C-alpha cells in the first residue's frame, strides 16, 4: 500500500480527571484504539496526561508518582501488537529529581523519555516548584563515556543522554532524542519549550526531525489562542517541519484557570487541522503530513541547516542526538481517505473577502510597481500593447494603466493596438475596442490579414492550408507591428503572455513569446481570470474607466470626454465580465459558420485549471507525476475522472520538457508568487532534458 510520502498523525484531547490515574489511563487506551483504527502512525496526548497537569503539590506525593508509573505500564501493555506509536505525559523521578516528561510507547515497549526543558515559574504557573529542568541532561557529564542505549542495545557513541529504568524497562532519557518511524522522524518539545526565545525544536529540526510533537497544558485567555496559533505556524514554517500541538482540556482544575483543549496540526506554516476547543467530550484530530514535501523544501533552502546561531555548522549537532528506531507505521490507505485538503486552484487566493481582496491588491501592486519602475528607468515615452479582447491582454492593459497612474503620466501615452486577423471574432474585437475606449488610452487598429497574405505569397505558402506556418505567421506579424510601433513612439512593448502559457510553451517563438517587459510572466491562467474578475467587481466605477485605489495607486483622470463616454454602450466592469466569459483562444484559425471562436485552447491542450495544478505541485513540491495524479484525483473528484486527468498530465509533462527552449530566452518580468519560470531566477533546466523518466512513472 503506497504512502505517497504522507504520515498520519493524531492529536488526542481526553477528558482529564485530576490525580485519577486509573480513569486517565483507561481514556488514553480507548483513544489509542481510535487512533489505531483511524490509521494514525503517531498519536499525541497532552502534557502530564496520565495524572493531569493541575495536581499541584500532589506531585510531591510518592503514591501519585508510583501510580503514574503503573499507569504508563498499563498503557504500554495496551500498545502491544499495535502499529501506532503513543506519546503520553507523566511525571518521572530520576536520581532524586522529578521531571515533566513525554514518554514514547510502541508495541509494548518504552522507546524513550523526553523531559521538559523550560519550566514556567510566573503568574499562575509554578512548575519549578515541583519539577527539575531537562537541561540536567544536556551536559557531557551525564554520560562521560558516551555509552548509552540505542534500541535497547548498549552502544558507544557521542551524545547527551542518560539511561533510566522505568515501568519495568530500561531506556534513554534526554531532550535530545529523535524517533525514526518509517521514512520520517520526529522530536519532542513540551509546552513552554515552544515559547522560549530559541525553542528546542529548532535544534531538533536541524538535527533531522521532520515532525515536532508538543504535548502541552496551556490555559486559555482572551486572544491567547490566536497567539498560540501564530507560534505553532511560525515554528513549523521556520523549521520547515510538521508540528503537532496538543493541550489539556476539560477536567483540568478550574480553580484559577480554564483549559480549552487545543489541538493544532501544521505543516510548514500551513494549518492542516484544528479541533473545537472547550468541548466537554474528548476529541481526536487527524491530519496527514507530507514529509516528502518537507524534505524537498529543506533541500531547496540553502539557509536551512547551514549554520546555527553560534556559528557552528548544523551538521555538527547531529552527533549530540540519539536516534531511536520505531519501525514502520501502520499500512494506512491514503487513497481511501486523505486527512488534508487538496486545493484544486493553488494559485488563486483563498480566505474571507477581506483576505482575498488584500491578496489581489498585493498581486496587482507587484505587477504595477515592476512595470512602473522599468518605464521610469528607461525613460519611456510610451508603452505599446496588443489588445485582443482576451484575458491576458486585458490584465496587461489594466496593469499598464495603473502604472501610468502611479507615475502621474497621461494614459494617452499608452498605445493600445488591436490587430484583427483571420480568426478574430466580432465578440473579441468589440470587447477590445470598447475596453481601450473605456480606459482612455490611445488606441488604433491595424489589420494583419493583408500583410499575412503578402507574406504567404513571398514564402510560397497556400493560405488555405491552416498549419503551424499559417498560425505562427499571424503571431509574428503582430509582434513585428508592436515592436516597430514601440521604436516609432519611443516606448517598449508590454508583454501579455502568462505563466501557464510559458509552462506549456503555448506561445509562438519570437511571436507573442517575446516582448520588452512581460507583466504577466508570474501569473498563471487561473489567477489571470480571478484577478480580472476581482477588478471588474470591485475596482472599476462607471463607464469612464476610473479605478478605485489599488495598491496605493494615485488615480488620475481618464482623459476621455463626455462624447466618448456617451458613445460607450457598456461600463468597464461589464466589458471585463464579457471578456471573462469568452472562451480562451489565440484566434489564429477562421471562425465557424456562425462567426464564433472555432479554436479553443483548452480543447487542444487541456483545462488550464488542471495544468496550473500540475505546474504548482511539480515546481513547488517536486512531486513525481504519480503523486500529482493522486492529488489531482482528490482535488477534482466529481469533475474529472482519473483517465482524463492522466491524459492531460501526460500532455503537461511532454510539453513542459519539449518547450523549455522558449523559457530559456524570456524577457524580463516580475515574479509574483512562489512559482517563476524565469531562466534568471527559479527555473534553470536544459532544453534537451528528456521526459521519459517522468512519463514512465505515469505508465507504471
C-alpha positions as CSV (number, residue, x, y, z in Angstrom):
1,X,0.0,0.0,0.0
2,X,1.6,3.3,-1.2
3,X,2.0,6.1,1.3
4,X,2.8,8.9,-1.3
5,X,5.2,10.4,1.3
6,X,2.4,11.0,3.9
7,X,2.3,10.1,7.5
8,X,-0.9,10.2,9.5
9,X,-0.7,11.8,13.0
10,X,-3.4,12.4,15.6
11,X,-3.8,14.8,18.5
12,X,-5.9,13.4,21.3
13,X,-7.5,15.6,24.0
14,X,-9.1,13.3,26.6
15,X,-11.4,14.4,29.4
16,X,-9.0,14.6,32.3
17,X,-9.6,13.6,35.9
18,X,-7.1,15.3,38.1
19,X,-5.0,12.8,40.1
20,X,-7.2,9.9,38.9
21,X,-4.6,7.8,37.1
22,X,-6.8,4.8,36.6
23,X,-9.5,6.8,34.8
24,X,-7.0,8.8,32.7
25,X,-5.2,5.6,31.7
26,X,-8.5,4.0,30.5
27,X,-9.3,7.0,28.4
28,X,-5.8,7.1,26.9
29,X,-6.1,3.4,26.0
30,X,-9.6,3.9,24.5
31,X,-8.4,6.9,22.4
32,X,-5.3,5.0,21.3
33,X,-7.6,2.3,19.9
34,X,-9.5,5.0,17.9
35,X,-6.2,6.4,16.6
36,X,-5.1,2.9,15.6
37,X,-8.4,2.3,13.8
38,X,-8.0,5.7,12.0
39,X,-4.7,4.7,10.6
40,X,-2.5,7.0,12.6
41,X,1.2,6.3,12.9
42,X,1.6,8.6,15.9
43,X,-1.0,9.7,18.5
44,X,0.0,12.6,20.9
45,X,-1.6,13.2,24.3
46,X,-1.4,16.4,26.4
47,X,1.3,17.2,28.9
48,X,1.1,15.1,32.1
49,X,-2.0,13.4,30.7
50,X,-1.6,10.4,32.9
51,X,-2.0,12.4,36.1
52,X,-3.5,15.6,34.9
53,X,-1.5,18.8,34.8
54,X,-3.0,20.7,37.7
55,X,-2.1,18.3,40.5
56,X,0.0,21.0,42.2
57,X,1.7,19.9,45.4
58,X,0.3,16.4,44.9
59,X,3.3,15.9,42.6
60,X,5.3,15.7,45.9
61,X,3.3,12.6,46.9
62,X,5.1,9.3,46.3
63,X,1.8,7.5,45.8
64,X,0.9,9.6,42.8
65,X,4.3,9.2,41.2
66,X,4.2,5.4,41.7
67,X,0.7,5.2,40.3
68,X,1.7,7.2,37.3
69,X,4.4,4.8,36.5
70,X,2.0,1.9,36.9
71,X,-0.4,3.7,34.6
72,X,2.3,4.1,31.9
73,X,2.9,0.3,32.3
74,X,-0.7,-0.4,31.6
75,X,-0.7,1.8,28.5
76,X,2.4,0.3,27.1
77,X,0.9,-3.2,27.6
78,X,-2.1,-2.0,25.7
79,X,0.0,-0.9,22.8
80,X,1.4,-4.4,22.4
81,X,0.7,-5.7,18.9
82,X,-0.4,-2.3,17.6
83,X,1.4,-0.3,14.9
84,X,0.6,3.1,16.4
85,X,3.2,5.0,18.4
86,X,1.7,6.6,21.6
87,X,3.2,9.7,23.3
88,X,1.9,10.4,26.8
89,X,2.8,12.8,29.5
90,X,3.8,11.7,33.0
91,X,6.0,12.8,36.0
92,X,9.2,10.8,36.1
93,X,11.6,10.6,39.0
94,X,15.3,10.1,38.2
95,X,18.2,10.4,40.6
96,X,16.2,12.1,43.3
97,X,14.6,14.7,40.9
98,X,11.2,14.9,39.3
99,X,10.8,15.6,35.6
100,X,7.8,16.6,33.5
101,X,8.2,14.1,30.7
102,X,6.8,12.9,27.4
103,X,7.0,9.1,27.2
104,X,7.2,7.3,23.8
105,X,5.5,3.9,23.7
106,X,5.5,1.5,20.8
107,X,4.3,-2.1,20.7
108,X,4.7,-2.9,24.4
109,X,8.0,-1.0,24.8
110,X,9.2,2.3,26.1
111,X,11.3,3.7,23.3
112,X,12.4,6.9,25.1
113,X,11.6,9.6,27.6
114,X,11.9,13.3,26.9
115,X,12.0,15.8,29.8
116,X,10.7,19.3,29.6
117,X,13.5,22.0,29.5
118,X,11.8,25.3,30.1
119,X,9.7,25.4,33.2
120,X,7.4,28.3,33.7
121,X,7.6,29.9,37.1
122,X,5.5,33.0,36.8
123,X,1.9,34.2,37.0
124,X,-0.3,31.1,37.7
125,X,2.4,28.5,36.8
126,X,4.9,27.2,39.3
127,X,6.3,24.1,37.7
128,X,9.8,24.8,39.0
129,X,8.3,24.2,42.5
130,X,7.8,20.5,41.6
131,X,9.9,19.7,38.6
132,X,13.6,19.9,37.5
133,X,14.6,21.1,34.1
134,X,15.6,18.8,31.3
135,X,18.8,20.9,31.0
136,X,20.2,18.5,33.5
137,X,20.6,16.0,30.7
138,X,22.3,18.5,28.3
139,X,25.7,18.0,29.7
140,X,28.5,15.7,28.6
141,X,28.9,14.7,32.3
142,X,25.6,12.8,32.1
143,X,27.4,10.2,30.0
144,X,31.2,10.9,30.3
145,X,32.0,7.6,28.4
146,X,29.5,8.4,25.6
147,X,27.8,5.0,26.3
148,X,24.0,4.7,26.2
149,X,21.2,2.7,24.9
150,X,20.2,2.7,21.2
151,X,17.1,0.5,20.5
152,X,17.8,-1.5,23.7
153,X,21.5,-2.2,22.8
154,X,24.4,-0.8,24.7
155,X,26.2,1.5,22.2
156,X,29.3,3.7,22.4
157,X,28.6,7.0,20.7
158,X,28.9,10.7,21.4
159,X,25.8,12.3,22.8
160,X,23.9,13.8,25.7
161,X,21.8,11.0,27.2
162,X,21.2,9.0,30.3
163,X,19.8,5.6,30.9
164,X,16.8,5.1,33.2
165,X,14.8,2.1,34.5
166,X,11.1,2.9,34.3
167,X,7.9,0.8,34.3
168,X,9.9,-2.3,34.0
169,X,12.0,-1.2,31.1
170,X,15.4,0.4,30.5
171,X,15.5,3.2,28.0
172,X,17.2,6.6,27.3
173,X,16.0,9.8,29.0
174,X,17.0,13.1,27.3
175,X,15.6,16.1,25.4
176,X,18.0,15.1,22.6
177,X,16.1,12.1,21.3
178,X,14.9,11.8,17.7
179,X,12.5,9.0,16.9
180,X,12.6,7.4,13.4
181,X,9.3,5.9,12.1
182,X,9.0,4.6,8.6
183,X,10.7,7.1,6.3
184,X,10.4,10.0,8.6
185,X,11.3,11.2,12.1
186,X,10.0,13.3,15.0
187,X,11.3,15.1,18.0
188,X,9.5,16.4,21.1
189,X,9.4,19.6,23.0
190,X,6.9,20.3,25.8
191,X,4.6,23.3,26.1
192,X,6.7,26.2,27.4
193,X,9.7,24.9,25.3
194,X,7.9,26.4,22.3
195,X,7.6,29.8,23.9
196,X,11.3,30.1,24.6
197,X,13.4,32.5,22.5
198,X,15.2,29.6,20.8
199,X,12.9,26.5,21.2
200,X,14.5,23.1,21.4
201,X,12.5,22.2,18.2
202,X,14.9,24.5,16.2
203,X,17.8,22.3,17.1
204,X,15.8,19.1,16.7
205,X,14.8,20.2,13.2
206,X,18.5,21.0,12.3
207,X,19.4,17.5,13.5
208,X,16.9,15.9,11.1
209,X,13.5,15.8,12.9
210,X,10.8,16.4,10.2
211,X,7.9,16.5,12.7
212,X,7.8,18.1,16.1
213,X,5.3,16.9,18.8
214,X,4.3,19.3,21.6
215,X,2.3,17.8,24.5
216,X,1.1,20.9,26.3
217,X,-1.1,22.2,29.1
218,X,-1.8,25.8,28.1
219,X,-4.7,27.6,29.7
220,X,-7.0,29.8,27.7
221,X,-7.2,33.6,28.0
222,X,-8.8,36.2,25.8
223,X,-6.9,36.2,22.4
224,X,-4.3,33.8,23.6
225,X,-5.3,31.1,21.1
226,X,-4.5,33.4,18.2
227,X,-1.0,33.9,19.6
228,X,-0.7,30.2,20.1
229,X,-1.6,29.5,16.5
230,X,0.9,32.1,15.4
231,X,3.7,30.4,17.4
232,X,2.9,27.0,16.0
233,X,2.6,28.3,12.5
234,X,5.8,30.2,12.6
235,X,7.8,27.4,14.2
236,X,6.6,24.9,11.6
237,X,7.5,27.4,8.9
238,X,10.8,28.4,10.3
239,X,11.9,24.8,10.7
240,X,10.2,23.5,7.6
241,X,8.5,20.8,9.6
242,X,5.2,19.3,10.6
243,X,4.1,20.4,14.1
244,X,1.6,18.6,16.2
245,X,0.4,20.6,19.3
246,X,-2.0,19.0,21.8
247,X,-3.1,20.8,25.0
248,X,-5.1,19.5,28.0
249,X,-8.7,20.3,28.2
250,X,-11.9,19.7,30.1
251,X,-11.4,18.2,33.5
252,X,-8.3,20.1,34.5
253,X,-8.8,22.1,37.6
254,X,-10.6,25.4,37.0
255,X,-9.6,26.8,40.4
256,X,-7.9,29.7,38.8
257,X,-7.6,28.8,35.1
258,X,-9.6,27.2,32.3
259,X,-8.0,24.8,29.8
260,X,-9.7,24.7,26.4
261,X,-8.0,21.6,25.0
262,X,-6.5,23.0,21.8
263,X,-5.3,20.6,19.1
264,X,-3.3,22.1,16.2
265,X,-1.5,20.3,13.3
266,X,0.6,22.5,11.0
267,X,2.9,21.8,8.1
268,X,5.5,24.4,7.0
269,X,3.3,27.3,8.2
270,X,0.0,25.9,6.9
271,X,-2.7,24.7,9.2
272,X,-3.8,21.2,8.3
273,X,-6.3,20.5,11.1
274,X,-7.6,22.0,14.3
275,X,-10.2,20.9,16.8
276,X,-13.0,22.7,18.5
277,X,-11.9,24.0,21.9
278,X,-13.9,24.0,25.2
279,X,-15.5,20.6,24.4
280,X,-16.7,18.5,27.3
281,X,-16.3,15.3,25.4
282,X,-12.8,14.1,24.2
283,X,-11.6,15.0,20.8
284,X,-9.3,13.2,18.3
285,X,-7.9,15.3,15.5
286,X,-6.2,13.6,12.4
287,X,-4.0,15.0,9.7
288,X,-1.7,13.6,7.0
289,X,1.7,15.4,7.0
290,X,3.6,15.4,3.7
291,X,7.1,14.6,4.8
292,X,8.2,14.2,1.2
293,X,7.4,17.8,0.5
294,X,9.2,18.8,3.7
295,X,12.3,17.1,2.6
296,X,12.2,18.7,-0.8
297,X,11.6,22.1,0.7
298,X,14.6,21.7,3.1
299,X,16.7,20.6,0.3
300,X,15.9,23.7,-1.8
301,X,16.6,26.1,1.1
302,X,20.3,26.8,1.2
303,X,19.8,28.6,4.6
304,X,18.3,25.5,6.2
305,X,20.7,23.6,8.4
306,X,23.7,25.6,7.2
307,X,24.9,27.5,10.2
308,X,23.5,27.7,13.7
309,X,23.4,31.0,15.7
310,X,26.7,30.2,17.5
311,X,28.5,29.8,14.1
312,X,28.7,26.0,14.3
313,X,27.7,24.0,11.2
314,X,24.3,22.4,11.9
315,X,25.6,19.0,10.9
316,X,27.9,19.1,13.9
317,X,24.9,18.9,16.2
318,X,23.9,15.6,14.7
319,X,26.3,13.7,17.0
320,X,24.5,15.1,20.1
321,X,21.2,13.4,19.2
322,X,20.3,9.8,19.8
323,X,18.2,8.2,17.1
324,X,15.6,5.6,18.1
325,X,14.1,3.4,15.5
326,X,10.4,2.7,15.9
327,X,10.0,0.6,12.8
328,X,7.2,1.0,10.2
329,X,3.9,2.7,10.9
330,X,0.6,1.1,10.0
331,X,-0.4,0.3,6.4
332,X,-2.6,3.4,6.1
333,X,-4.8,3.6,3.0
334,X,-4.3,7.2,1.9
335,X,-6.3,6.6,-1.3
336,X,-9.4,5.7,0.7
337,X,-9.2,8.7,3.0
338,X,-6.8,11.7,3.0
339,X,-6.8,13.8,6.1
340,X,-5.8,17.1,4.4
341,X,-7.5,19.3,1.9
342,X,-6.1,19.5,-1.6
343,X,-6.8,22.9,-3.2
344,X,-7.8,22.5,-6.9
345,X,-6.7,26.0,-7.6
346,X,-3.5,26.5,-5.5
347,X,-2.6,29.8,-7.2
348,X,-5.9,31.5,-6.5
349,X,-6.2,33.5,-3.2
350,X,-8.4,31.8,-0.6
351,X,-10.0,33.1,2.6
352,X,-12.6,35.6,3.6
353,X,-13.4,38.5,1.3
354,X,-11.1,40.9,3.2
355,X,-8.2,38.5,2.9
356,X,-8.7,37.8,-0.8
357,X,-9.1,41.5,-1.6
358,X,-5.8,42.2,0.2
359,X,-4.0,39.4,-1.7
360,X,-5.4,40.6,-5.1
361,X,-4.2,44.1,-4.3
362,X,-0.8,42.8,-3.4
363,X,-0.6,40.8,-6.7
364,X,-1.5,43.7,-8.8
365,X,0.7,46.1,-6.8
366,X,3.7,43.9,-7.6
367,X,2.9,43.9,-11.3
368,X,2.3,47.7,-11.3
369,X,5.4,48.5,-9.4
370,X,7.6,46.3,-11.6
371,X,6.3,47.9,-14.8
372,X,6.4,51.5,-13.4
373,X,10.0,51.0,-12.2
374,X,11.0,49.8,-15.7
375,X,9.2,52.6,-17.5
376,X,10.8,55.3,-15.4
377,X,14.2,53.7,-15.5
378,X,14.2,53.5,-19.3
379,X,12.6,56.9,-19.7
380,X,9.9,55.6,-22.0
381,X,7.6,58.0,-23.9
382,X,5.0,55.2,-24.4
383,X,4.0,51.7,-23.6
384,X,2.8,49.6,-26.5
385,X,0.4,46.7,-26.1
386,X,-1.5,44.4,-28.4
387,X,-5.2,44.1,-27.3
388,X,-7.1,41.0,-28.5
389,X,-10.1,41.1,-26.3
390,X,-8.8,38.1,-24.3
391,X,-7.9,37.7,-20.6
392,X,-4.1,38.1,-20.8
393,X,-4.0,41.3,-22.8
394,X,-6.8,42.7,-20.7
395,X,-4.9,42.2,-17.5
396,X,-1.7,43.6,-19.0
397,X,-3.6,46.7,-20.1
398,X,-5.1,47.2,-16.6
399,X,-1.6,46.9,-15.1
400,X,-0.2,49.4,-17.6
401,X,-3.0,51.9,-16.9
402,X,-2.3,51.6,-13.2
403,X,1.4,52.0,-13.7
404,X,0.9,55.2,-15.7
405,X,-1.5,56.5,-13.0
406,X,1.1,55.7,-10.4
407,X,3.7,57.7,-12.3
408,X,1.3,60.5,-13.0
409,X,1.6,60.0,-16.7
410,X,-1.2,60.7,-19.2
411,X,-2.9,57.5,-20.3
412,X,-2.8,58.7,-23.8
413,X,0.8,57.7,-23.8
414,X,-0.3,54.1,-23.7
415,X,-0.6,52.9,-27.3
416,X,-3.1,50.0,-27.5
417,X,-3.3,48.3,-30.8
418,X,-6.0,45.8,-31.9
419,X,-4.8,43.7,-34.9
420,X,-7.7,41.7,-36.3
421,X,-6.7,38.7,-38.4
422,X,-8.2,35.6,-40.0
423,X,-9.7,34.2,-36.8
424,X,-10.8,37.4,-35.0
425,X,-14.5,37.3,-34.0
426,X,-16.9,40.2,-33.6
427,X,-17.1,39.5,-29.8
428,X,-13.4,39.8,-29.1
429,X,-12.9,42.6,-31.5
430,X,-15.8,44.6,-29.9
431,X,-14.5,43.9,-26.4
432,X,-11.0,45.1,-27.3
433,X,-12.2,48.3,-28.9
434,X,-14.6,49.2,-26.1
435,X,-12.1,48.4,-23.4
436,X,-9.5,50.7,-24.9
437,X,-12.0,53.5,-25.2
438,X,-13.3,52.9,-21.7
439,X,-9.8,53.2,-20.2
440,X,-9.0,56.3,-22.1
441,X,-5.8,55.0,-23.8
442,X,-4.6,55.9,-27.3
443,X,-6.0,53.2,-29.5
444,X,-5.6,52.2,-33.1
445,X,-6.5,49.3,-35.4
446,X,-4.0,47.6,-37.7
447,X,-5.5,44.6,-39.6
448,X,-2.9,41.9,-40.4
449,X,-4.7,39.8,-43.0
450,X,-3.3,41.7,-46.0
451,X,0.3,41.6,-44.6
452,X,0.0,37.9,-44.0
453,X,-1.4,37.3,-47.5
454,X,1.7,39.0,-49.0
455,X,4.0,37.1,-46.6
456,X,2.4,33.8,-47.7
457,X,2.9,34.7,-51.3
458,X,6.6,35.6,-50.6
459,X,7.4,32.3,-49.0
460,X,5.1,30.2,-51.3
461,X,2.6,29.1,-48.7
462,X,-1.0,28.3,-49.5
463,X,-3.1,30.2,-47.1
464,X,-5.9,27.6,-47.3
465,X,-3.5,25.2,-45.5
466,X,-4.2,26.0,-41.8
467,X,-1.0,24.6,-40.4
468,X,1.6,25.8,-37.9
469,X,3.0,28.2,-40.6
470,X,-0.4,29.7,-41.1
471,X,-0.9,30.2,-37.3
472,X,2.5,31.4,-36.3
473,X,2.9,33.9,-39.2
474,X,0.0,35.8,-37.7
475,X,1.5,35.9,-34.2
476,X,4.9,37.1,-35.6
477,X,3.3,39.7,-37.7
478,X,1.5,41.1,-34.7
479,X,4.7,41.1,-32.7
480,X,6.6,42.9,-35.5
481,X,4.0,45.6,-35.6
482,X,4.2,46.1,-31.8
483,X,8.0,46.2,-31.9
484,X,8.1,48.7,-34.7
485,X,5.4,51.0,-33.2
486,X,7.4,50.9,-29.9
487,X,10.5,52.1,-31.8
488,X,8.4,54.6,-33.6
489,X,7.0,56.1,-30.5
490,X,9.9,55.8,-28.2
491,X,8.4,53.1,-26.0
492,X,8.5,49.5,-25.0
493,X,6.3,46.5,-25.8
494,X,4.5,45.3,-22.7
495,X,4.1,41.5,-23.0
496,X,0.8,39.8,-22.3
497,X,1.8,36.1,-22.1
498,X,1.1,34.3,-18.8
499,X,2.9,31.7,-16.6
500,X,0.6,28.8,-17.8
501,X,1.4,29.5,-21.4
502,X,5.1,29.6,-20.6
503,X,4.9,26.2,-18.8
504,X,3.2,24.6,-21.8
505,X,5.1,26.5,-24.4
506,X,1.7,27.7,-25.8
507,X,3.3,30.7,-27.5
508,X,4.8,31.4,-30.9
509,X,8.6,31.6,-30.6
510,X,9.6,35.1,-31.3
511,X,5.9,36.0,-31.6
512,X,3.7,36.5,-28.6
513,X,6.5,34.8,-26.8
514,X,8.6,38.0,-27.0
515,X,8.2,41.5,-25.5
516,X,10.3,44.1,-23.8
517,X,8.7,43.5,-20.3
518,X,6.3,40.7,-19.6
519,X,4.0,41.9,-16.8
520,X,2.1,38.6,-16.7
521,X,5.1,36.3,-16.6
522,X,4.4,35.3,-13.0
523,X,0.6,35.0,-13.2
524,X,-0.9,31.6,-14.2
525,X,-4.1,31.5,-16.2
526,X,-6.4,30.6,-13.3
527,X,-5.1,33.6,-11.5
528,X,-5.4,35.9,-14.5
529,X,-9.1,35.1,-14.7
530,X,-9.5,35.7,-11.0
531,X,-7.7,39.0,-10.9
532,X,-9.6,40.4,-13.9
533,X,-12.9,39.2,-12.3
534,X,-11.8,40.9,-9.0
535,X,-11.0,44.1,-10.8
536,X,-14.3,44.1,-12.6
537,X,-16.4,43.5,-9.5
538,X,-14.5,45.7,-7.1
539,X,-12.4,48.4,-8.6
540,X,-14.0,49.9,-11.8
541,X,-16.6,52.7,-11.5
542,X,-19.0,53.6,-14.2
543,X,-18.0,53.8,-17.9
544,X,-15.1,56.2,-17.7
545,X,-12.5,53.5,-16.7
546,X,-11.7,55.2,-13.4
547,X,-10.2,52.8,-10.9
548,X,-10.5,52.6,-7.2
549,X,-7.4,52.7,-5.1
550,X,-5.4,49.6,-6.0
551,X,-2.1,49.2,-4.2
552,X,-2.0,52.8,-3.2
553,X,-2.4,53.9,-6.8
554,X,-3.0,57.6,-7.3
555,X,-5.9,57.8,-9.7
556,X,-5.7,60.3,-12.5
557,X,-8.5,61.4,-14.8
558,X,-9.1,59.0,-17.7
559,X,-8.7,61.7,-20.3
560,X,-12.0,60.8,-22.1
561,X,-14.6,63.5,-22.9
562,X,-18.3,63.4,-22.5
563,X,-18.8,62.5,-26.1
564,X,-16.6,59.4,-25.6
565,X,-18.5,58.3,-22.5
566,X,-21.8,58.7,-24.2
567,X,-20.6,56.5,-27.1
568,X,-19.6,53.7,-24.8
569,X,-22.6,51.3,-24.5
570,X,-21.2,49.4,-21.5
571,X,-19.3,50.1,-18.4
572,X,-15.7,48.9,-17.9
573,X,-16.9,46.3,-15.5
574,X,-19.4,45.0,-18.0
575,X,-16.8,44.8,-20.7
576,X,-14.5,42.9,-18.3
577,X,-17.2,40.5,-17.3
578,X,-17.8,39.6,-21.0
579,X,-14.1,39.1,-21.6
580,X,-14.0,36.7,-18.6
581,X,-16.8,34.7,-20.1
582,X,-15.2,34.5,-23.6
583,X,-13.6,31.1,-24.4
584,X,-9.7,31.2,-24.3
585,X,-8.4,31.2,-27.8
586,X,-5.4,32.5,-29.8
587,X,-7.9,33.1,-32.7
588,X,-5.5,32.1,-35.4
589,X,-8.0,29.9,-37.3
590,X,-11.1,31.2,-39.0
591,X,-14.3,31.5,-37.0
592,X,-17.1,28.9,-37.5
593,X,-20.1,29.4,-39.7
594,X,-21.9,31.4,-37.0
595,X,-18.9,33.7,-36.5
596,X,-17.9,32.1,-33.2
597,X,-14.5,31.1,-32.0
598,X,-13.5,27.8,-33.5
599,X,-10.1,27.3,-31.9
600,X,-10.5,26.8,-28.2
601,X,-7.2,26.4,-26.4
602,X,-8.5,24.1,-23.6
603,X,-9.9,21.7,-26.2
604,X,-6.4,21.4,-27.6
605,X,-4.0,21.3,-24.6
606,X,-6.4,20.6,-21.8
607,X,-8.1,22.6,-19.0
608,X,-5.9,25.3,-17.6
609,X,-7.1,24.6,-14.0
610,X,-5.5,21.1,-14.4
611,X,-2.3,22.4,-15.9
612,X,-1.9,25.1,-13.2
613,X,-2.4,22.3,-10.6
614,X,0.2,20.2,-12.2
615,X,2.6,23.1,-12.5
616,X,2.3,24.1,-8.9
617,X,3.0,20.7,-7.5
618,X,5.7,19.8,-10.0
619,X,7.5,23.0,-9.3
620,X,6.8,23.8,-5.6
621,X,6.8,20.3,-4.2
622,X,9.0,18.3,-6.6
623,X,6.3,15.6,-6.8
624,X,6.6,12.8,-9.2
625,X,3.7,12.6,-11.8
626,X,2.3,9.6,-9.9
627,X,1.8,11.7,-6.8
628,X,0.5,14.6,-8.8
629,X,-2.1,12.3,-10.3
630,X,-3.1,11.0,-6.9
631,X,-3.6,14.5,-5.5
632,X,-5.4,15.7,-8.7
633,X,-7.9,12.8,-8.3
634,X,-8.6,14.0,-4.8
635,X,-8.8,17.7,-5.8
636,X,-11.0,17.3,-8.9
637,X,-13.1,14.3,-7.7
638,X,-16.5,14.6,-9.4
639,X,-15.3,16.9,-12.1
640,X,-12.6,15.0,-14.0
641,X,-12.2,11.2,-14.0
642,X,-8.8,9.6,-13.5
643,X,-8.4,8.8,-17.2
644,X,-8.9,12.5,-18.2
645,X,-6.5,13.7,-15.5
646,X,-3.9,11.2,-16.6
647,X,-4.3,12.2,-20.3
648,X,-3.7,15.9,-19.6
649,X,-0.9,15.2,-17.1
650,X,1.0,13.4,-19.9
651,X,0.4,16.4,-22.1
652,X,1.8,18.7,-19.4
653,X,4.9,16.6,-18.9
654,X,5.6,16.3,-22.7
655,X,5.1,19.9,-23.4
656,X,6.9,21.2,-20.3
657,X,10.0,19.3,-21.3
658,X,9.8,19.9,-25.1
659,X,9.2,23.6,-24.8
660,X,11.9,24.6,-22.4
661,X,13.9,26.3,-25.2
662,X,11.2,29.0,-25.2
663,X,11.7,29.6,-21.5
664,X,15.5,29.8,-21.9
665,X,15.2,33.3,-23.5
666,X,12.3,35.0,-21.8
667,X,12.1,38.8,-21.5
668,X,12.2,40.4,-18.1
669,X,9.1,40.2,-15.9
670,X,8.2,40.4,-12.2
671,X,8.0,37.3,-10.1
672,X,4.6,37.5,-8.3
673,X,4.0,34.2,-6.5
674,X,6.2,31.3,-5.4
675,X,6.5,29.9,-8.9
676,X,8.6,31.5,-11.6
677,X,10.0,30.0,-14.8
678,X,12.5,32.8,-15.5
679,X,15.8,31.3,-16.6
680,X,17.5,34.0,-14.5
681,X,15.6,33.1,-11.3
682,X,13.8,30.0,-10.1
683,X,13.9,27.6,-13.0
684,X,17.1,26.5,-14.8
685,X,16.6,23.4,-16.9
686,X,18.5,22.2,-20.0
687,X,16.4,22.5,-23.2
688,X,17.2,18.9,-24.2
689,X,16.2,17.2,-20.9
690,X,14.2,14.0,-21.6
691,X,10.7,13.4,-20.2
692,X,11.0,9.6,-20.4
693,X,11.6,9.0,-16.6
694,X,8.5,11.1,-15.7
695,X,6.3,9.6,-18.4
696,X,7.2,6.1,-17.4
697,X,6.2,6.9,-13.8
698,X,2.7,7.6,-15.1
699,X,2.7,4.5,-17.2
700,X,3.7,2.2,-14.3
